[in-house]
Amino acid sequence: MNRKYDVVCIGCIVQDIIITGIPLDALSRDTTVGDSALVTSGGDANNESITLARLGSKTAILVKIGYDSIGNSLYSILENEPLDLSLVIRDKNAEMMMAIVVIKTDGERSFLVKQGTSACQLVPTDITDEILKNTRAITVGSLFCLPGLDGAGIADVLKRAQSFGTITICDMTYDINNIGADAMLCAYPHIDYMVPSLEEAIYASGETDLDKIADFFLEHGVKNVIIKLGGDGCFFKNASERFFTDAYQIKPVDTTGCGDNFLGAFTHALLKGWPIRECTDFACAAGSLNATGVGAHHVLQDEAHVLSFMKETPRSHMER
């Protein structure tokens, strides 16, 4: 397909304030001193688009950004990446979302979130047929966290995308607005690749067994399911194939954005025509690589960086 973009990333961009080295009982006392802090950008569409662009995919990001101090800061960060920003919607009424990302001593993270205003939420009319016709794939990384789209709205976007032969790749987040696990049932028939974390997949499916989780999505119309398992790699299943991919042995510093790096890297490899097992392998490497530093998109440099990491880093061979 000869199209303007390889990928258009649709979803959320937020201000991330990341503080590392926080013990579990930090909120039970007056003051806790962290190891380091970073003020940067985050959100699924932001992290995925930066990952894809650095890997060499022609990538545009479709988000809404305000003109407040946070919005201007976020936009300036995007300007320093090899991204197409022509689809970014600037709105003077948008008050941006903010997240304080607390990195615990084991590298795992928790979020303290302040919601943005409705003016920073995408709606179906923001995602035109012209955009969908001109990209090989779209990623939607924020199912359950897109109030202007979740449910019928995103189902319409995905259906229109598929009608133009555009690949649809989706992830989901915590159901921050309590819309319920069934809210995305109408969207699943229009998703080519569903790529949730295990926790998110359990919530959406009501199942805990990996095969049963994957079968839930497949039975509701998803064509391919990839469940991200963190330090245990990932699990892939479709109508004809089922396999695990091992992660890489690292000491995690910060797991923020690892799933977004995974999805971005998977999409990049998929569009290059790599076999599906090579795509998941590359994706696991990108996710593991991201965890070796602080921030959701500050480690991965380019495709060669990931390939070098894969050669130099031993695998975590898990018992399945």
Short mmCIF file of the C-alpha atoms (twelve columns), coordinates in Angstrom:
data_MODEL
# 
_entry.id   MODEL 
# 
loop_
_atom_site.group_PDB 
_atom_site.id 
_atom_site.type_symbol 
_atom_site.label_atom_id 
_atom_site.label_alt_id 
_atom_site.label_comp_id 
_atom_site.label_asym_id 
_atom_site.label_seq_id 
_atom_site.Cartn_x 
_atom_site.Cartn_y 
_atom_site.Cartn_z 
_atom_site.pdbx_PDB_model_num 
ATOM 1   C CA . MET A 1   0.000   0.000   0.000  1 
ATOM 2   C CA . ASN A 2   1.381   3.380   -0.998 1 
ATOM 3   C CA . ARG A 3   -0.031  5.712   1.639  1 
ATOM 4   C CA . LYS A 4   1.098   8.920   3.315  1 
ATOM 5   C CA . TYR A 5   1.606   7.294   6.701  1 
ATOM 6   C CA . ASP A 6   2.666   3.899   7.915  1 
ATOM 7   C CA . VAL A 7   0.836   4.461   11.194 1 
ATOM 8   C CA . VAL A 8   -1.492  6.998   12.775 1 
ATOM 9   C CA . CYS A 9   -1.521  6.718   16.585 1 
ATOM 10  C CA . ILE A 10  -4.875  7.710   18.095 1 
ATOM 11  C CA . GLY A 11  -5.516  8.249   21.782 1 
ATOM 12  C CA . CYS A 12  -4.134  10.036  24.813 1 
ATOM 13  C CA . ILE A 13  -1.225  12.297  25.612 1 
ATOM 14  C CA . VAL A 14  -0.604  13.298  29.213 1 
ATOM 15  C CA . GLN A 15  1.914   15.094  31.357 1 
ATOM 16  C CA . ASP A 16  3.948   12.543  33.319 1 
ATOM 17  C CA . ILE A 17  5.745   13.438  36.530 1 
ATOM 18  C CA . ILE A 18  7.818   10.376  37.354 1 
ATOM 19  C CA . ILE A 19  9.333   9.837   40.807 1 
ATOM 20  C CA . THR A 20  11.496  6.757   41.392 1 
ATOM 21  C CA . GLY A 21  12.491  4.720   44.434 1 
ATOM 22  C CA . ILE A 22  9.228   5.041   46.370 1 
ATOM 23  C CA . PRO A 23  8.438   2.314   48.958 1 
ATOM 24  C CA . LEU A 24  4.978   0.791   49.205 1 
ATOM 25  C CA . ASP A 25  4.155   2.541   52.488 1 
ATOM 26  C CA . ALA A 26  5.026   6.050   51.228 1 
ATOM 27  C CA . LEU A 27  1.495   7.420   51.597 1 
ATOM 28  C CA . SER A 28  1.342   6.387   55.247 1 
ATOM 29  C CA . ARG A 29  3.824   9.055   56.354 1 
ATOM 30  C CA . ASP A 30  4.347   12.777  55.904 1 
ATOM 31  C CA . THR A 31  7.403   12.826  53.647 1 
ATOM 32  C CA . THR A 32  9.254   10.314  51.487 1 
ATOM 33  C CA . VAL A 33  12.406  11.152  49.537 1 
ATOM 34  C CA . GLY A 34  12.628  9.552   46.094 1 
ATOM 35  C CA . ASP A 35  15.724  8.704   44.080 1 
ATOM 36  C CA . SER A 36  15.007  10.795  40.981 1 
ATOM 37  C CA . ALA A 37  12.286  12.727  39.175 1 
ATOM 38  C CA . LEU A 38  11.435  13.392  35.535 1 
ATOM 39  C CA . VAL A 39  8.828   15.706  34.015 1 
ATOM 40  C CA . THR A 40  7.971   14.447  30.539 1 
ATOM 41  C CA . SER A 41  5.182   13.322  28.227 1 
ATOM 42  C CA . GLY A 42  3.216   10.099  28.475 1 
ATOM 43  C CA . GLY A 43  -0.004  8.493   27.368 1 
ATOM 44  C CA . ASP A 44  -0.478  5.602   24.972 1 
ATOM 45  C CA . ALA A 45  -0.647  7.518   21.691 1 
ATOM 46  C CA . ASN A 46  2.363   9.610   22.703 1 
ATOM 47  C CA . ASN A 47  4.537   6.645   23.678 1 
ATOM 48  C CA . GLU A 48  3.538   4.466   20.737 1 
ATOM 49  C CA . SER A 49  4.065   7.214   18.179 1 
ATOM 50  C CA . ILE A 50  7.520   8.134   19.505 1 
ATOM 51  C CA . THR A 51  8.529   4.462   19.520 1 
ATOM 52  C CA . LEU A 52  7.305   3.940   15.952 1 
ATOM 53  C CA . ALA A 53  8.928   7.109   14.643 1 
ATOM 54  C CA . ARG A 54  12.288  6.292   16.207 1 
ATOM 55  C CA . LEU A 55  12.140  2.794   14.722 1 
ATOM 56  C CA . GLY A 56  11.728  4.350   11.272 1 
ATOM 57  C CA . SER A 57  7.995   4.076   10.564 1 
ATOM 58  C CA . LYS A 58  6.312   7.123   8.984  1 
ATOM 59  C CA . THR A 59  4.158   8.049   11.942 1 
ATOM 60  C CA . ALA A 60  1.555   10.695  12.748 1 
ATOM 61  C CA . ILE A 61  -0.003  11.262  16.153 1 
ATOM 62  C CA . LEU A 62  -3.672  12.216  16.472 1 
ATOM 63  C CA . VAL A 63  -4.393  13.761  19.871 1 
ATOM 64  C CA . LYS A 64  -5.880  16.968  21.231 1 
ATOM 65  C CA . ILE A 65  -3.544  19.373  23.009 1 
ATOM 66  C CA . GLY A 66  -4.357  22.618  24.793 1 
ATOM 67  C CA . TYR A 67  -2.479  25.903  24.865 1 
ATOM 68  C CA . ASP A 68  -2.018  25.877  28.627 1 
ATOM 69  C CA . SER A 69  1.479   25.480  30.089 1 
ATOM 70  C CA . ILE A 70  1.146   21.686  30.096 1 
ATOM 71  C CA . GLY A 71  -0.165  21.581  26.525 1 
ATOM 72  C CA . ASN A 72  2.645   23.784  25.235 1 
ATOM 73  C CA . SER A 73  5.211   21.651  27.051 1 
ATOM 74  C CA . LEU A 74  3.780   18.453  25.565 1 
ATOM 75  C CA . TYR A 75  3.738   19.887  22.052 1 
ATOM 76  C CA . SER A 76  7.361   21.014  22.331 1 
ATOM 77  C CA . ILE A 77  8.374   17.480  23.316 1 
ATOM 78  C CA . LEU A 78  6.649   16.097  20.209 1 
ATOM 79  C CA . GLU A 79  8.413   18.676  18.042 1 
ATOM 80  C CA . ASN A 80  11.745  17.137  19.051 1 
ATOM 81  C CA . GLU A 81  10.744  13.697  17.727 1 
ATOM 82  C CA . PRO A 82  10.701  12.495  14.067 1 
ATOM 83  C CA . LEU A 83  6.906   12.684  14.010 1 
ATOM 84  C CA . ASP A 84  4.299   14.147  11.670 1 
ATOM 85  C CA . LEU A 85  2.304   16.589  13.813 1 
ATOM 86  C CA . SER A 86  -0.109  17.745  11.106 1 
ATOM 87  C CA . LEU A 87  -2.986  15.755  12.663 1 
ATOM 88  C CA . VAL A 88  -2.553  17.158  16.176 1 
ATOM 89  C CA . ILE A 89  -5.601  19.218  17.181 1 
ATOM 90  C CA . ARG A 90  -4.826  22.289  19.301 1 
ATOM 91  C CA . ASP A 91  -7.746  23.575  21.383 1 
ATOM 92  C CA . LYS A 92  -7.585  26.633  23.626 1 
ATOM 93  C CA . ASN A 93  -10.234 25.122  25.897 1 
ATOM 94  C CA . ALA A 94  -8.356  21.866  26.506 1 
ATOM 95  C CA . GLU A 95  -6.982  21.401  30.007 1 
ATOM 96  C CA . MET A 96  -4.589  18.506  29.790 1 
ATOM 97  C CA . MET A 97  -4.493  15.265  31.724 1 
ATOM 98  C CA . MET A 98  -1.680  14.810  34.248 1 
ATOM 99  C CA . ALA A 99  -0.264  11.684  35.898 1 
ATOM 100 C CA . ILE A 100 2.116   11.350  38.804 1 
ATOM 101 C CA . VAL A 101 3.922   8.084   38.129 1 
ATOM 102 C CA . VAL A 102 5.272   6.512   41.308 1 
ATOM 103 C CA . ILE A 103 8.049   4.003   40.610 1 
ATOM 104 C CA . LYS A 104 8.385   1.528   43.458 1 
ATOM 105 C CA . THR A 105 11.657  0.001   44.574 1 
ATOM 106 C CA . ASP A 106 11.065  -3.120  42.420 1 
ATOM 107 C CA . GLY A 107 10.613  -1.050  39.229 1 
ATOM 108 C CA . GLU A 108 6.834   -1.498  39.078 1 
ATOM 109 C CA . ARG A 109 4.699   1.636   38.916 1 
ATOM 110 C CA . SER A 110 1.413   3.128   40.043 1 
ATOM 111 C CA . PHE A 111 -0.404  6.171   38.649 1 
ATOM 112 C CA . LEU A 112 -2.049  9.098   40.410 1 
ATOM 113 C CA . VAL A 113 -4.159  10.731  37.701 1 
ATOM 114 C CA . LYS A 114 -5.810  14.100  37.260 1 
ATOM 115 C CA . GLN A 115 -8.305  13.949  34.388 1 
ATOM 116 C CA . GLY A 116 -8.304  16.473  31.550 1 
ATOM 117 C CA . THR A 117 -11.335 18.429  30.409 1 
ATOM 118 C CA . SER A 118 -13.726 17.286  27.683 1 
ATOM 119 C CA . ALA A 119 -12.028 19.661  25.226 1 
ATOM 120 C CA . CYS A 120 -8.966  17.383  25.117 1 
ATOM 121 C CA . GLN A 121 -11.027 14.294  24.254 1 
ATOM 122 C CA . LEU A 122 -11.169 13.004  20.701 1 
ATOM 123 C CA . VAL A 123 -14.569 12.383  19.095 1 
ATOM 124 C CA . PRO A 124 -15.363 10.268  16.002 1 
ATOM 125 C CA . THR A 125 -15.538 13.277  13.652 1 
ATOM 126 C CA . ASP A 126 -11.917 14.126  14.526 1 
ATOM 127 C CA . ILE A 127 -10.862 10.896  12.794 1 
ATOM 128 C CA . THR A 128 -11.897 11.456  9.197  1 
ATOM 129 C CA . ASP A 129 -12.091 8.983   6.334  1 
ATOM 130 C CA . GLU A 130 -9.276  10.933  4.669  1 
ATOM 131 C CA . ILE A 131 -6.982  10.153  7.606  1 
ATOM 132 C CA . LEU A 132 -7.961  6.483   7.633  1 
ATOM 133 C CA . LYS A 133 -7.469  6.134   3.869  1 
ATOM 134 C CA . ASN A 134 -3.968  7.550   4.045  1 
ATOM 135 C CA . THR A 135 -2.397  5.238   6.603  1 
ATOM 136 C CA . ARG A 136 -1.447  1.578   6.475  1 
ATOM 137 C CA . ALA A 137 -2.385  1.032   10.120 1 
ATOM 138 C CA . ILE A 138 -3.910  2.790   13.085 1 
ATOM 139 C CA . THR A 139 -3.114  2.141   16.715 1 
ATOM 140 C CA . VAL A 140 -5.628  2.926   19.449 1 
ATOM 141 C CA . GLY A 141 -3.835  2.498   22.743 1 
ATOM 142 C CA . SER A 142 -6.365  3.870   25.154 1 
ATOM 143 C CA . LEU A 143 -9.568  1.807   25.038 1 
ATOM 144 C CA . PHE A 144 -11.496 2.425   28.288 1 
ATOM 145 C CA . CYS A 145 -9.811  5.837   28.635 1 
ATOM 146 C CA . LEU A 146 -11.281 7.704   25.640 1 
ATOM 147 C CA . PRO A 147 -14.568 9.203   26.883 1 
ATOM 148 C CA . GLY A 148 -15.394 10.821  23.539 1 
ATOM 149 C CA . LEU A 149 -14.826 7.574   21.626 1 
ATOM 150 C CA . ASP A 150 -15.228 4.532   23.886 1 
ATOM 151 C CA . GLY A 151 -17.921 2.136   22.724 1 
ATOM 152 C CA . ALA A 152 -19.844 2.905   19.540 1 
ATOM 153 C CA . GLY A 153 -17.563 5.807   18.606 1 
ATOM 154 C CA . ILE A 154 -14.352 3.816   18.410 1 
ATOM 155 C CA . ALA A 155 -16.227 0.885   16.836 1 
ATOM 156 C CA . ASP A 156 -17.237 3.231   14.014 1 
ATOM 157 C CA . VAL A 157 -13.649 4.466   13.576 1 
ATOM 158 C CA . LEU A 158 -12.266 0.927   13.469 1 
ATOM 159 C CA . LYS A 159 -14.970 -0.270  11.062 1 
ATOM 160 C CA . ARG A 160 -14.286 2.629   8.702  1 
ATOM 161 C CA . ALA A 161 -10.541 1.944   8.890  1 
ATOM 162 C CA . GLN A 162 -10.989 -1.700  7.947  1 
ATOM 163 C CA . SER A 163 -13.221 -0.721  5.010  1 
ATOM 164 C CA . PHE A 164 -10.187 1.086   3.553  1 
ATOM 165 C CA . GLY A 165 -7.891  -1.885  4.111  1 
ATOM 166 C CA . THR A 166 -6.222  -0.204  7.075  1 
ATOM 167 C CA . ILE A 167 -4.903  -2.514  9.799  1 
ATOM 168 C CA . THR A 168 -6.419  -1.874  13.242 1 
ATOM 169 C CA . ILE A 169 -4.282  -2.474  16.345 1 
ATOM 170 C CA . CYS A 170 -5.656  -1.781  19.825 1 
ATOM 171 C CA . ASP A 171 -4.575  -1.802  23.436 1 
ATOM 172 C CA . MET A 172 -6.584  -0.904  26.509 1 
ATOM 173 C CA . THR A 173 -6.010  0.791   29.844 1 
ATOM 174 C CA . TYR A 174 -7.540  0.781   33.297 1 
ATOM 175 C CA . ASP A 175 -11.270 1.532   33.170 1 
ATOM 176 C CA . ILE A 176 -10.785 4.939   34.738 1 
ATOM 177 C CA . ASN A 177 -14.341 6.086   33.942 1 
ATOM 178 C CA . ASN A 178 -16.045 2.885   35.158 1 
ATOM 179 C CA . ILE A 179 -17.857 2.282   31.871 1 
ATOM 180 C CA . GLY A 180 -17.861 -1.485  32.432 1 
ATOM 181 C CA . ALA A 181 -16.072 -4.455  30.905 1 
ATOM 182 C CA . ASP A 182 -18.722 -4.919  28.185 1 
ATOM 183 C CA . ALA A 183 -18.338 -1.393  26.801 1 
ATOM 184 C CA . MET A 184 -15.960 -2.493  24.020 1 
ATOM 185 C CA . LEU A 185 -17.876 -5.540  22.780 1 
ATOM 186 C CA . CYS A 186 -19.093 -3.555  19.762 1 
ATOM 187 C CA . ALA A 187 -15.508 -2.679  18.815 1 
ATOM 188 C CA . TYR A 188 -13.950 -6.157  18.919 1 
ATOM 189 C CA . PRO A 189 -15.268 -7.307  15.481 1 
ATOM 190 C CA . HIS A 190 -13.270 -4.463  13.912 1 
ATOM 191 C CA . ILE A 191 -9.909  -5.122  15.597 1 
ATOM 192 C CA . ASP A 192 -7.194  -6.980  13.692 1 
ATOM 193 C CA . TYR A 193 -4.758  -7.155  16.621 1 
ATOM 194 C CA . MET A 194 -5.812  -6.827  20.263 1 
ATOM 195 C CA . VAL A 195 -2.763  -6.235  22.507 1 
ATOM 196 C CA . PRO A 196 -3.775  -5.824  26.184 1 
ATOM 197 C CA . SER A 197 -1.768  -6.461  29.304 1 
ATOM 198 C CA . LEU A 198 -2.766  -9.520  31.313 1 
ATOM 199 C CA . GLU A 199 -4.480  -7.406  33.983 1 
ATOM 200 C CA . GLU A 200 -6.471  -5.484  31.368 1 
ATOM 201 C CA . ALA A 201 -7.361  -8.654  29.492 1 
ATOM 202 C CA . ILE A 202 -8.648  -10.302 32.668 1 
ATOM 203 C CA . TYR A 203 -10.857 -7.289  33.333 1 
ATOM 204 C CA . ALA A 204 -12.300 -7.169  29.820 1 
ATOM 205 C CA . SER A 205 -12.863 -10.922 29.468 1 
ATOM 206 C CA . GLY A 206 -13.731 -12.004 32.997 1 
ATOM 207 C CA . GLU A 207 -11.322 -14.924 32.526 1 
ATOM 208 C CA . THR A 208 -7.932  -15.694 34.092 1 
ATOM 209 C CA . ASP A 209 -6.661  -18.581 31.949 1 
ATOM 210 C CA . LEU A 210 -4.662  -17.295 28.959 1 
ATOM 211 C CA . ASP A 211 -6.366  -19.523 26.407 1 
ATOM 212 C CA . LYS A 212 -9.804  -18.633 27.718 1 
ATOM 213 C CA . ILE A 213 -8.943  -14.928 27.668 1 
ATOM 214 C CA . ALA A 214 -7.742  -15.131 24.075 1 
ATOM 215 C CA . ASP A 215 -10.758 -17.214 23.090 1 
ATOM 216 C CA . PHE A 216 -13.060 -14.564 24.562 1 
ATOM 217 C CA . PHE A 217 -11.635 -11.905 22.248 1 
ATOM 218 C CA . LEU A 218 -11.512 -14.249 19.241 1 
ATOM 219 C CA . GLU A 219 -15.128 -15.324 19.769 1 
ATOM 220 C CA . HIS A 220 -16.160 -11.658 19.852 1 
ATOM 221 C CA . GLY A 221 -14.538 -10.928 16.506 1 
ATOM 222 C CA . VAL A 222 -10.913 -9.981  17.152 1 
ATOM 223 C CA . LYS A 223 -8.661  -11.608 14.549 1 
ATOM 224 C CA . ASN A 224 -5.410  -11.892 16.538 1 
ATOM 225 C CA . VAL A 225 -4.780  -11.632 20.286 1 
ATOM 226 C CA . ILE A 226 -1.467  -10.793 21.958 1 
ATOM 227 C CA . ILE A 227 -1.494  -10.723 25.761 1 
ATOM 228 C CA . LYS A 228 1.461   -8.869  27.277 1 
ATOM 229 C CA . LEU A 229 2.863   -10.710 30.286 1 
ATOM 230 C CA . GLY A 230 5.470   -8.214  31.485 1 
ATOM 231 C CA . GLY A 231 8.623   -10.014 32.565 1 
ATOM 232 C CA . ASP A 232 7.156   -13.274 31.250 1 
ATOM 233 C CA . GLY A 233 6.993   -12.101 27.627 1 
ATOM 234 C CA . CYS A 234 3.732   -12.483 25.730 1 
ATOM 235 C CA . PHE A 235 1.133   -14.969 24.536 1 
ATOM 236 C CA . PHE A 236 -0.192  -15.001 20.962 1 
ATOM 237 C CA . LYS A 237 -3.290  -16.733 19.661 1 
ATOM 238 C CA . ASN A 238 -5.498  -16.614 16.571 1 
ATOM 239 C CA . ALA A 239 -7.731  -19.122 14.812 1 
ATOM 240 C CA . SER A 240 -4.805  -21.232 13.615 1 
ATOM 241 C CA . GLU A 241 -1.763  -20.508 15.790 1 
ATOM 242 C CA . ARG A 242 -0.826  -20.318 19.467 1 
ATOM 243 C CA . PHE A 243 2.568   -19.624 21.052 1 
ATOM 244 C CA . PHE A 244 4.510   -17.887 23.828 1 
ATOM 245 C CA . THR A 245 7.394   -15.467 23.326 1 
ATOM 246 C CA . ASP A 246 9.948   -15.115 26.116 1 
ATOM 247 C CA . ALA A 247 11.016  -11.760 27.498 1 
ATOM 248 C CA . TYR A 248 14.621  -10.660 27.991 1 
ATOM 249 C CA . GLN A 249 16.563  -10.842 31.246 1 
ATOM 250 C CA . ILE A 250 16.941  -7.330  32.657 1 
ATOM 251 C CA . LYS A 251 16.848  -5.588  36.013 1 
ATOM 252 C CA . PRO A 252 13.828  -3.285  35.631 1 
ATOM 253 C CA . VAL A 253 14.333  0.347   36.539 1 
ATOM 254 C CA . ASP A 254 10.923  1.656   35.449 1 
ATOM 255 C CA . THR A 255 8.165   -0.287  33.685 1 
ATOM 256 C CA . THR A 256 6.236   2.844   32.614 1 
ATOM 257 C CA . GLY A 257 5.383   2.697   28.911 1 
ATOM 258 C CA . CYS A 258 6.814   -0.780  28.324 1 
ATOM 259 C CA . GLY A 259 3.497   -1.989  26.917 1 
ATOM 260 C CA . ASP A 260 3.366   0.994   24.557 1 
ATOM 261 C CA . ASN A 261 6.919   0.341   23.363 1 
ATOM 262 C CA . PHE A 262 5.862   -3.293  22.846 1 
ATOM 263 C CA . LEU A 263 2.858   -2.291  20.742 1 
ATOM 264 C CA . GLY A 264 4.822   0.265   18.731 1 
ATOM 265 C CA . ALA A 265 7.609   -2.193  17.999 1 
ATOM 266 C CA . PHE A 266 5.147   -4.950  17.102 1 
ATOM 267 C CA . THR A 267 3.358   -2.634  14.671 1 
ATOM 268 C CA . HIS A 268 6.649   -1.555  13.092 1 
ATOM 269 C CA . ALA A 269 7.755   -5.167  12.551 1 
ATOM 270 C CA . LEU A 270 4.315   -6.208  11.275 1 
ATOM 271 C CA . LEU A 271 4.338   -3.481  8.619  1 
ATOM 272 C CA . LYS A 272 7.807   -4.559  7.549  1 
ATOM 273 C CA . GLY A 273 6.325   -7.947  6.730  1 
ATOM 274 C CA . TRP A 274 8.195   -9.946  9.348  1 
ATOM 275 C CA . PRO A 275 6.781   -13.340 10.416 1 
ATOM 276 C CA . ILE A 276 4.498   -13.036 13.408 1 
ATOM 277 C CA . ARG A 277 6.926   -14.753 15.810 1 
ATOM 278 C CA . GLU A 278 9.648   -12.290 14.821 1 
ATOM 279 C CA . CYS A 279 7.202   -9.448  15.407 1 
ATOM 280 C CA . THR A 280 6.425   -10.577 18.959 1 
ATOM 281 C CA . ASP A 281 10.116  -11.229 19.646 1 
ATOM 282 C CA . PHE A 282 11.043  -7.711  18.515 1 
ATOM 283 C CA . ALA A 283 8.170   -6.299  20.556 1 
ATOM 284 C CA . CYS A 284 9.261   -8.118  23.716 1 
ATOM 285 C CA . ALA A 285 12.768  -6.766  23.210 1 
ATOM 286 C CA . ALA A 286 11.519  -3.184  22.868 1 
ATOM 287 C CA . GLY A 287 9.409   -3.491  26.002 1 
ATOM 288 C CA . SER A 288 12.280  -4.988  27.997 1 
ATOM 289 C CA . LEU A 289 14.720  -2.370  26.696 1 
ATOM 290 C CA . ASN A 290 12.416  0.446   27.777 1 
ATOM 291 C CA . ALA A 291 12.365  -0.899  31.339 1 
ATOM 292 C CA . THR A 292 16.132  -0.389  31.694 1 
ATOM 293 C CA . GLY A 293 15.701  3.383   32.135 1 
ATOM 294 C CA . VAL A 294 13.296  5.971   33.546 1 
ATOM 295 C CA . GLY A 295 10.336  7.231   31.495 1 
ATOM 296 C CA . ALA A 296 7.911   5.865   28.965 1 
ATOM 297 C CA . HIS A 297 9.961   6.618   25.836 1 
ATOM 298 C CA . HIS A 298 13.455  7.685   26.848 1 
ATOM 299 C CA . VAL A 299 15.535  4.540   26.221 1 
ATOM 300 C CA . LEU A 300 14.817  3.132   22.752 1 
ATOM 301 C CA . GLN A 301 16.821  4.940   20.063 1 
ATOM 302 C CA . ASP A 302 16.167  3.181   16.755 1 
ATOM 303 C CA . GLU A 303 15.689  -0.236  15.146 1 
ATOM 304 C CA . ALA A 304 19.402  -1.048  15.304 1 
ATOM 305 C CA . HIS A 305 19.372  -0.350  19.042 1 
ATOM 306 C CA . VAL A 306 16.646  -2.955  19.597 1 
ATOM 307 C CA . LEU A 307 18.327  -5.529  17.355 1 
ATOM 308 C CA . SER A 308 21.623  -5.040  19.193 1 
ATOM 309 C CA . PHE A 309 19.842  -5.438  22.528 1 
ATOM 310 C CA . MET A 310 18.341  -8.714  21.277 1 
ATOM 311 C CA . LYS A 311 21.782  -10.100 20.394 1 
ATOM 312 C CA . GLU A 312 23.397  -9.052  23.650 1 
ATOM 313 C CA . THR A 313 20.672  -9.856  26.196 1 
ATOM 314 C CA . PRO A 314 19.812  -13.387 27.403 1 
ATOM 315 C CA . ARG A 315 16.234  -14.587 27.335 1 
ATOM 316 C CA . SER A 316 14.029  -15.357 30.318 1 
ATOM 317 C CA . HIS A 317 12.960  -18.904 29.492 1 
ATOM 318 C CA . MET A 318 9.741   -19.427 31.430 1 
ATOM 319 C CA . GLU A 319 8.093   -22.758 32.152 1 
ATOM 320 C CA . ARG A 320 4.803   -22.813 30.251 1 
# 
